[in-house]
C-alpha cells in the first residue's frame, strides 16, 4: 500500500478479495513472505489465516518469539494445517 492509502482499512478487504479469487480459480495454497521484524504485518497475516511454516519457525525462532510476545499470538506450526488460506472469513 502507498503511504497515503495506509490506515484506511483497505488491506484486509483487498487481500481477502484476492484470496477468494485465487480459490475460485482453483488455487489451494498461498504462500507469502514477510519479516518477523514486521511484527504488525505478521499479526495481520496471522489474523487472515496464514501460519508460519515449520522451516520459518525453526530458522527464525527469535523473530517468531518476538511476534508472540508483542501480539499474544501463539506462533506454532500444526502438522496438516500447512499454512494455507482457504478464502473463508
C-alpha positions as CSV (number, residue, x, y, z in Angstrom):
1,X,0.0,0.0,0.0
2,X,1.1,3.5,-0.7
3,X,1.7,5.5,2.4
4,X,-1.3,7.8,1.7
5,X,-3.6,4.8,1.5
6,X,-2.4,3.2,4.7
7,X,-4.6,3.3,7.8
8,X,-7.8,3.4,5.7
9,X,-8.8,-0.2,6.3
10,X,-8.1,-1.2,2.7
11,X,-5.6,-4.0,3.1
12,X,-7.8,-6.7,4.7
13,X,-10.7,-6.3,2.1
14,X,-8.2,-6.3,-0.8
15,X,-6.3,-9.3,0.4
16,X,-9.5,-11.2,1.2
17,X,-10.8,-10.5,-2.2
18,X,-7.6,-11.7,-3.9
19,X,-7.6,-14.9,-1.8
20,X,-11.2,-15.6,-2.7
21,X,-10.5,-15.0,-6.4
22,X,-7.5,-17.4,-6.2
23,X,-9.7,-20.0,-4.6
24,X,-12.3,-19.6,-7.3
25,X,-9.6,-20.1,-9.9
26,X,-8.7,-23.4,-8.3
27,X,-5.6,-22.5,-6.2
28,X,-5.4,-24.4,-2.9
29,X,-2.2,-22.9,-1.5
30,X,-1.0,-19.4,-0.9
31,X,2.4,-18.5,0.4
32,X,3.7,-15.1,1.3
33,X,6.8,-13.8,2.8
34,X,7.2,-11.2,5.5
35,X,9.8,-10.4,8.0
36,X,9.3,-11.2,11.7
37,X,10.7,-7.7,12.4
38,X,7.4,-6.5,10.9
39,X,5.5,-7.9,13.8
40,X,2.4,-6.0,13.0
41,X,2.4,-7.5,9.5
42,X,2.9,-11.0,11.0
43,X,-0.1,-10.4,13.2
44,X,-2.1,-9.0,10.3
45,X,-1.5,-12.1,8.1
46,X,-1.9,-14.5,11.1
47,X,-5.4,-12.9,11.6
48,X,-6.2,-13.6,8.0
49,X,-5.4,-17.3,8.5
50,X,-1.8,-17.5,7.4
51,X,0.6,-19.6,9.5
52,X,4.4,-19.7,9.6
53,X,6.0,-22.7,8.0
54,X,7.9,-25.2,10.2
55,X,11.0,-24.1,8.4
56,X,10.4,-20.4,9.2
57,X,9.6,-21.2,12.9
58,X,12.9,-23.1,13.1
59,X,15.1,-20.6,11.2
60,X,13.5,-17.5,12.7
61,X,12.8,-18.7,16.3
62,X,13.8,-15.4,17.9
63,X,11.7,-13.4,15.5
64,X,8.6,-15.5,16.0
65,X,9.1,-15.4,19.7
66,X,9.1,-11.6,19.5
67,X,5.9,-11.7,17.4
68,X,4.4,-13.9,20.0
69,X,5.4,-11.6,22.9
70,X,4.3,-8.4,21.2
71,X,1.0,-9.7,19.8
72,X,-0.1,-12.5,22.1
73,X,-0.3,-14.8,19.0
74,X,0.9,-18.3,19.7
75,X,3.0,-18.9,16.6
76,X,3.0,-22.7,16.1
77,X,3.0,-24.9,13.1
78,X,0.4,-27.6,13.2
79,X,1.2,-30.6,11.0
80,X,-1.5,-30.9,8.4
81,X,-2.5,-27.2,8.8
82,X,0.2,-26.3,6.2
83,X,-0.1,-22.5,6.4
84,X,-2.8,-22.5,3.8
85,X,-5.5,-19.9,3.5
86,X,-8.9,-21.3,2.2
87,X,-10.5,-18.0,1.4
88,X,-13.1,-18.1,4.1
89,X,-13.6,-15.3,6.6
